[in-house]
Amino acid sequence: MTDTDTDTEHDAEQGDGPGPTAGRGIEEASAVVAEVVENVERVIVGHHEEVEHIMTGLLGRGHILLEDVPGVGKTMLARAVAESFDGTFKRVQFTPDLLPSDVTGVNVYNQKTNDFEFRPGPIFGNVVLGDEINRAPPKTQSALLEAMEEEQVTVDGETHTVPDPFTVIATQNTVEGDRAYDLPLAEVDRFMKKLHLGYPEEDEEAELLGRVVGHHPIEDLGAVTTLADLSAARKTAASVTVASQVREYATRLAGYTREHAAIGVSPRGSIALLRAAQGRAVLDGRDYVIPDDVQTEAEVVLAHRIRADADHTGQGLVADALERVPVE
Amino acid sequence: MSRGSGQDRAAADRRATLLGRAAARLWSSRVLALTGVAGLLFSFLSLLYGVVSVTGGQAPFLALVAATALVAVPVSRRLRVRTVAWLALSLLVGGLVVYLLSLPETPTPGPLVASALELLTGRSVYRIRQTELWVLTVTPGPVFLTVYLALREWYASAVAAGGLMLGFLVLTGDAEATIALLGVVSGAAAIGFGDFARTADTTTPGTETRGAEAGVDQGRRTLLMELAGMVVVSQAVDLFPTGEATPLSLTGGGDRTVEASLLTADSELEVLGSISLSPEVRFTVEAPVTTYWRVGSYDFYTGDGWVRDGNERPYSSRLSSPPGPTATVTQAYTVESELSVMPAAWRPVSVGESAAPVTRVTEAGGLQPATAFGDGDTYTVTSEVPRPDATRLASAGTDYPDRVVRRYTQLPADTPDRVAERTARLTAEAENPYETARTVEAWLEENRAYSLSVDRPEGNIADAFLFEMEQGYCTYYATTMTTMLRTQGVPARLTVGYTPGEPAGGNRRVVRGYDSHAWVEVYFPDTGWVRFDPTPAAPRREAEQQRLSQARANEEENVEPDRTPTPTTASPDETNGSDDTTADTPTVTVGVDVDDLRPETPTPEGSGGGFELPDPPSREELLLGLVVVAGAAAGLRQTGLSRRVSLWARDRFGDDADPETDIERAFTRLELALEDEHRAREPGETVRAYLEAIDAGPRPRRLAAIRERARYRGEVTDDLAAEARTLLADIRQTPAGDSEADGEDGQ
């Protein structure tokens, strides 16, 4: 899928009027999302908000970073989402000795044809789960990140396009500080959202134990929707109306973070915010974005792009921005 | 349709954005804080300007201030605070060193510390030697530091730097209340707004300030209201006269007595507006001749008041007597009420033994008690009263000592030329300083009416009395005559004291509060200081008598001397003829006219002030007024009144708008209605969240939904606009308990 760029322009132009064919598409897209959410929640207890965030991220053609301590279900969540589609699901376990070619694939010599042929790596999937991404050295990380940004992979000077749709859900541990290669801000920026799962509530954990002890439900989880549906839903999301007032609101939010932090939200961040908001509108069955959508998405989309000073965290600054930047 | 209205909307948005941006820039915390700093700078710089303008150094002063500020601007971007703090300190210290070195005789540390202490306890900066040079050397440091710190957004420190200077001027007593208030209000504004600017406001210049948060906005408005409150309350408090408090010029003159205005032991004499009389007995004196009982003189004229220069020394031995013929007069004083001055006939040469240890001698040759005399104290003074005849004075010539010329022909540099011109015309016939003095004295006596009810003029007192006022009391007469003589190069000074008082049998005279008086002393070579009194005597005597009989009728306290039999009511004429120095001038023991008796006993004939238009406000009053207006506006805004008024006006007079505007208007009014009933929507709160939070009824929700779709989806039809209007009308009809009613018929 190489038409990402034209797609971007398309939805920018789409900005002002209502999408004429949007009505029907919205319902369908909304139904797709609802099915996936329902499916995922058979496995995942609690974390309803995070599941929704992943879905709006998928609709907005974004990649997701899940960050937390080990054992709270990051991988399980990512798997559950991936398994809900009938596309290819690939998983890469990042380790300190993982090489870039282990991710992208290699050219191997075929004796029959007397030629090199490309053997694709795990990156070539519709949904790619990058597990513990911060344990691999930067060189390997950047192979994944290039694929995320360019939607293509270059091996020995040859360019290979990744499948469409293509979504990376990566996880990252917050422990093991000295043995990890933390993603630099420039690369974290490539992820549309960074989510924290957190520990489950007491009753949720009890239910979780009841479900998974014995036979784990993930084994039975099947696809509930097709890749074609996902692609269609993405197109619908891209056609959701973003009024000028909403665009200005997003700009002001970004502006606020730039004024109050060492490094604020980049334009890439504002674009991601509006795309996520479009996904949120679809989730809510609307064909236009309202400031509420922007507010709901703001923290997970913006916070990880901010290098705050000693007094603030990224989250705190975004919360300040939401409180102080007037909604018009 | 939606495309067209979208373009209209975009254009309208752009207009609104431009306007909003301009307003936001003005309203930004930083601008307000800098305005506060500017106000503070203005307050103490205008004081210093007033000081230098007396001696004529305005141009270098203004140039210096401008240069300092100009240097501070680029420096604020480059240098670090620590560097600048040292720089400012060395500016100040260096300035003081330059000042001390350029004094004719470099003072020793002891007196230096003493005079610094005196300055901090109310000694006017006018009394600093070479005031102008002092101002020029001392000003750059604080100005530089204040501007620098303000631009670095260290507002509190900037205010501290400027406030220190203003505080110093307040302590020296040079800052009048209005200007001190302006400084304080400005400082508070700078710190308050500066706080907002540092914490929440957008601080980078040139960035869009539309993101200024409404919370801060509200804070700023509240602060403005508080500042306005500071001004209003301080003014209101001043409306209640309290003792001898200095009245603020904002509210005009107070009810001080002549005596209080003249005869404090203070080094300054402020010219006031209306004043009143006290019939209380101050002292009795036994002396073979009647003369004025002199208390002290003032040499330095500031345009709106007088300052006394020089130090006092303890009385140790007999003082020198004046040259020329004199008469030796020994006076025995019995003090009848607390007296912080030491009246004596000019020129005192020796003090009786009982009082000698507590007597101090001023540089001008007057006496001053080290501590106030109490009721019953007595002292004796021997004076050599000059008795020159007119011929001697007329032929005295103009060979004045340099010291006398320097000190006693000083005038404020801003004295208008017309004073000199008119004096020159009046005295064109005069052939010598004596005739000049006589002419001026006679002219004032004949051409100005005597009254205690006076609206204190702005600016130069002498100029105002000469050209604008028609009446005044002794201080005005004496100030004007001194100024007029000085314009002609005749050394003169303002002298205060008591007139001879009322005969009480034998050589005794009773001197009351209303006998306090101001007159003029003119210097003649080989004779010394000779008294002239330009205040007309005729209207006073009657009034004085009236006031006394009235006081007696009312059985006021302290009207009679304690230790003498009640004197027979004296004929006013007896006080006449007390003239001993300028024998042929109609000088009289001028007490005070009794037109104005408000503080003691209101009488039908009291209050002869008449009605006059109030003076136009001064610059400081204008600035303070501006703060009040801004605060009131902020208050109005706070109550939402202005928004309502503009909405009402649009309802009433506005033209029909397109459906989109209609919907937006209906929604704005809905928000107002909800604001009344519940609370206002927070700046970062979306409409949906707000409606949820206040648990709005279905009709408000429907209207909000119409507006939401119109605004964010571009879905606008005439029908929707009509529905919005109808919904609004319904909501308005059931304003209170609206959600309940809606709950019933809505679901």
Interface residues (C-beta under 8 A of the other chain):
Chain A: D16 G17 P18 T241 A243 S244 Q245 V246 R252 G255 Y256 E259 D287 Y288 V289 I290 P291 D292 Q295 A321 L322 E323 R324 V325 P326 V327
Chain B: S2 R3 G6 R9 A10 D13 A200 T202 T203 T204 T207 E208 R210 G211 E213 A214 G215 V216 E682 P683 G684 E685 T686 V687 R688 A689 E708 R709 R711 Y712 R713 G714 E715
